[in-house]
Amino acid sequence: MSTNVITLMIGISTFLGAIGLAALIWGVKTGQFDDKTKFIDGARFDGEEELRDAIMMEEKKKAAKAKKEKNYMPAD
């Protein structure tokens, strides 16, 4: 490859990286990633049935983990 091509590729990639960094900084400063109502809305729009299902899934995971730990046998 020619030195000119490599220099051009490095220059373009640096330029694109700078644009991406500037966009990220702009997004953080303008609050694009802030979601202050995420948990409030999650609790507000969850029905009782969905919450019961979530609790049952957690209990099943705990039971499976306890069963797995109970039947654990170390390798010889």
Rosetta constraint file for C-alpha pairs under 8 A:
AtomPair CA 1 CA 5 HARMONIC 6.81 0.50
AtomPair CA 1 CA 6 HARMONIC 7.19 0.50
AtomPair CA 2 CA 6 HARMONIC 6.54 0.50
AtomPair CA 3 CA 7 HARMONIC 6.09 0.50
AtomPair CA 4 CA 8 HARMONIC 6.08 0.50
AtomPair CA 5 CA 9 HARMONIC 6.13 0.50
AtomPair CA 6 CA 10 HARMONIC 6.16 0.50
AtomPair CA 7 CA 11 HARMONIC 6.07 0.50
AtomPair CA 8 CA 12 HARMONIC 6.11 0.50
AtomPair CA 9 CA 13 HARMONIC 6.08 0.50
AtomPair CA 10 CA 14 HARMONIC 6.06 0.50
AtomPair CA 11 CA 15 HARMONIC 6.16 0.50
AtomPair CA 12 CA 16 HARMONIC 6.16 0.50
AtomPair CA 13 CA 17 HARMONIC 6.03 0.50
AtomPair CA 14 CA 18 HARMONIC 6.14 0.50
AtomPair CA 15 CA 19 HARMONIC 6.32 0.50
AtomPair CA 16 CA 20 HARMONIC 6.24 0.50
AtomPair CA 17 CA 21 HARMONIC 6.14 0.50
AtomPair CA 18 CA 22 HARMONIC 6.07 0.50
AtomPair CA 19 CA 23 HARMONIC 6.16 0.50
AtomPair CA 20 CA 24 HARMONIC 6.21 0.50
AtomPair CA 21 CA 25 HARMONIC 6.18 0.50
AtomPair CA 22 CA 26 HARMONIC 6.05 0.50
AtomPair CA 23 CA 27 HARMONIC 6.09 0.50
AtomPair CA 24 CA 28 HARMONIC 6.25 0.50
AtomPair CA 25 CA 29 HARMONIC 6.15 0.50
AtomPair CA 26 CA 30 HARMONIC 6.10 0.50
AtomPair CA 27 CA 31 HARMONIC 6.16 0.50
AtomPair CA 27 CA 32 HARMONIC 5.05 0.50
AtomPair CA 27 CA 33 HARMONIC 6.96 0.50
AtomPair CA 28 CA 32 HARMONIC 6.03 0.50
AtomPair CA 28 CA 33 HARMONIC 6.31 0.50
AtomPair CA 37 CA 41 HARMONIC 5.80 0.50
AtomPair CA 38 CA 42 HARMONIC 6.05 0.50
AtomPair CA 39 CA 43 HARMONIC 6.18 0.50
AtomPair CA 40 CA 44 HARMONIC 6.04 0.50
AtomPair CA 41 CA 45 HARMONIC 5.97 0.50
AtomPair CA 42 CA 46 HARMONIC 6.14 0.50
AtomPair CA 46 CA 50 HARMONIC 6.20 0.50
AtomPair CA 46 CA 51 HARMONIC 6.73 0.50
AtomPair CA 47 CA 51 HARMONIC 6.40 0.50
AtomPair CA 48 CA 52 HARMONIC 6.13 0.50
AtomPair CA 49 CA 53 HARMONIC 6.19 0.50
AtomPair CA 50 CA 54 HARMONIC 6.20 0.50
AtomPair CA 51 CA 55 HARMONIC 6.24 0.50
AtomPair CA 52 CA 56 HARMONIC 6.15 0.50
AtomPair CA 53 CA 57 HARMONIC 6.18 0.50
AtomPair CA 54 CA 58 HARMONIC 6.28 0.50
AtomPair CA 55 CA 59 HARMONIC 6.25 0.50
AtomPair CA 56 CA 60 HARMONIC 6.16 0.50
AtomPair CA 57 CA 61 HARMONIC 6.21 0.50
AtomPair CA 58 CA 62 HARMONIC 6.24 0.50
AtomPair CA 59 CA 63 HARMONIC 6.10 0.50
AtomPair CA 60 CA 64 HARMONIC 6.08 0.50
AtomPair CA 61 CA 65 HARMONIC 6.10 0.50
AtomPair CA 62 CA 66 HARMONIC 6.08 0.50
AtomPair CA 63 CA 67 HARMONIC 6.07 0.50
AtomPair CA 64 CA 68 HARMONIC 6.04 0.50
AtomPair CA 65 CA 69 HARMONIC 6.14 0.50
AtomPair CA 66 CA 70 HARMONIC 6.02 0.50
AtomPair CA 67 CA 71 HARMONIC 6.25 0.50
AtomPair CA 68 CA 72 HARMONIC 6.14 0.50
